Amino acid sequence: MLSHKNNQSGCKKLQMSFVIRDAEERKHRNGVNALQLDKNNGRLYSAGKDAIIRVWNTQASYQNEYLHSMEHHNDWVNDIVLCCGGRNLISASCDSTVKVWNAHKGFCMSTLRTHKDYVQALAYAKDKEQVASAGLDKSIFLWDVTTLTALTASNNTVTTSSLSGSRDSIYSLAMNPSGTMICSGSPENTIRVWDPRTCTRIMKLRGHSENIRAIVVSSDGQQVVSGSSDGTIKVWNMGQQRCIQTIHVHTEGVWALLMTDTFSHVISGSRDKKIFMTELRNPANSVLVCEEKAPVLSLCYNLDQSGVWATTWDSDIKCWKLPRLDRVCQNHPDGPVINTKEIANIKGGTAIKKFAVLNDKRHILTKDSDNNVALYDVLKVIKVEDLGNVDFDEEVNKRNQRVYIPNWFTVDLKIGMPTIVLDEVDCYAAWISAEIGLPEYADPGSTDLKLNFGSLLLKALLEHWTPVHNSPSNDLNDVRGNGYFEIPKHTPVVVSEVGGRTLVRLVRDTAGENESTFLNENVPSWVTDVVVEKAMPKFIKIPFYLLPHPQMVNGQKDRIKKDRLVANEFIQCRKVCEHVLDKVLGAETTPSSGMATNNSQNSQSDGNSDGGSQIPPEDRIELLCNDVILDPNMDLRTVRHFIWKQTGDLTFHYKTKPNFN
């Protein structure tokens, strides 16, 4: 159950976010960072920048069939390793966590929160079942895989070893199978080498001139091969502690390396979009395996090692045929031999690259990597319509209304899908009239109902976890959700520190006791105050002056009132017209316009009224600002934003329409 007495993350501010997405995301959307192949069953695991790990059956009879997704990260998944004979998967993410998965069933067994920043790389010592993780916090942690797989969601405290000494963020990591050596690469252009058994640093290898992005260690620990952003591949002799070979086959940074079983040849992928296969002893023997359409991020053998799977900044995962080792011969004088042959292609999806929040502060327009435009409803957390390849800016202009509603959310496109972020400062800023904010639910008999976008959304997001009151008398009044709409059950809801780490991730259709416990401990009080305690978000008030139009001054001087008025910012101009008739001109209308003089500015009236007279006030009174006749449905904040455009208090002028003088 939720409780307003929750444990906040120290004094750090918390925010909530969620992703608008399909129930099942079967395709990578934003590039793929890492691959792992289970040789026992042909399953290929791919780690995406869309925060999702996907599993594919690559056996020929299944034609690269999608099996399932593994979802629990909230940011890019940067690296993965299979361990325990393929039974478990370890993943590292920009959300600062390392996660342990049941690889066959696809569920997250535990989350390790030891790192304080992005976790960029993993390394695996097969013989010892030991995993190392490293990232931008400059730390390397060693994990015993047997211990990790015994953890539970509620008991995930483990004893780890740590390696100190790195002076910069770590982007690459490697271990030999026996776990006697671990190497790290960083922007300090140095490979640092440790003995994991004693956690002591053995040596530093200098020679690269830029960040070291990929490292491979030989089985016996005698050789290390490294790839760098300087475009070179270097071979290091660990006994001599020096570089014995520098390979120049790429024109840009080398980001991925894969070795043959005998450590005789290196397969390299680069920012220059090319994949080469090169003999270490004689680098002149090099074959251009293929040229991708985007920079290469990772490499992995296929099941029979006849080809290599490759991923890039694009979301496709392609398998390219490799040449036989005895045919990696010296290059032709005109350039390297091109061996290009695509064996298979696991097609990716599109990533959203551009967005615009419409003026109604409910809908957003997006444009994806194929230039297709779509309309999303932030409140209902759904895609409303695919508009196709239309002019984005023209569509924004066409759909924007002349209405001003405060910003109450932000949009993040880092994972290639719209992530909506809510924080304490802005979440409850958007008060709206029901007929404007939710016209599909507006009751013609209650046109003055006021709603708050942030409150509506949070109540729907957390509906599944809202506690049932213990008192039987209260059970009858226990209302879940917001009374208007529900959101898709597959929507992930995330509580995180502002600019920091994730505390909890929840999905309604997989919610359990542990998730409810985490939510109870981590949900911000500014959320529970409204969702659980039913507190009303505060109204924002606007002061203004209401004066007669110069045309009305003659003969009306005794009725001029110069009081400074205050009203809720979402009060519509027709309410001001009603106030003029009732309070200023003394006509017979029902008084409840929601406005107060400067002697009662703290009133929390929401402006509910039925209009009273058979003739609407706006048909009897004309309201102007800066000599512009105002639309009766325009609210005060919209007038201030589009028409007043000044820092001082709003000033309205009123006059009766000719037929009612």
Order of alpha helices (4+ residues) and beta strands (2+ residues): beta-beta-beta-beta-beta-beta-beta-beta-beta-beta-beta-beta-alpha-beta-beta-beta-beta-beta-beta-beta-beta-beta-beta-beta-beta-beta-beta-beta-beta-beta-beta-beta-beta-beta-beta-alpha-beta-beta-beta-alpha-beta-alpha-alpha-beta-beta-alpha-alpha-beta-alpha-beta-alpha-beta-beta-beta-alpha-beta
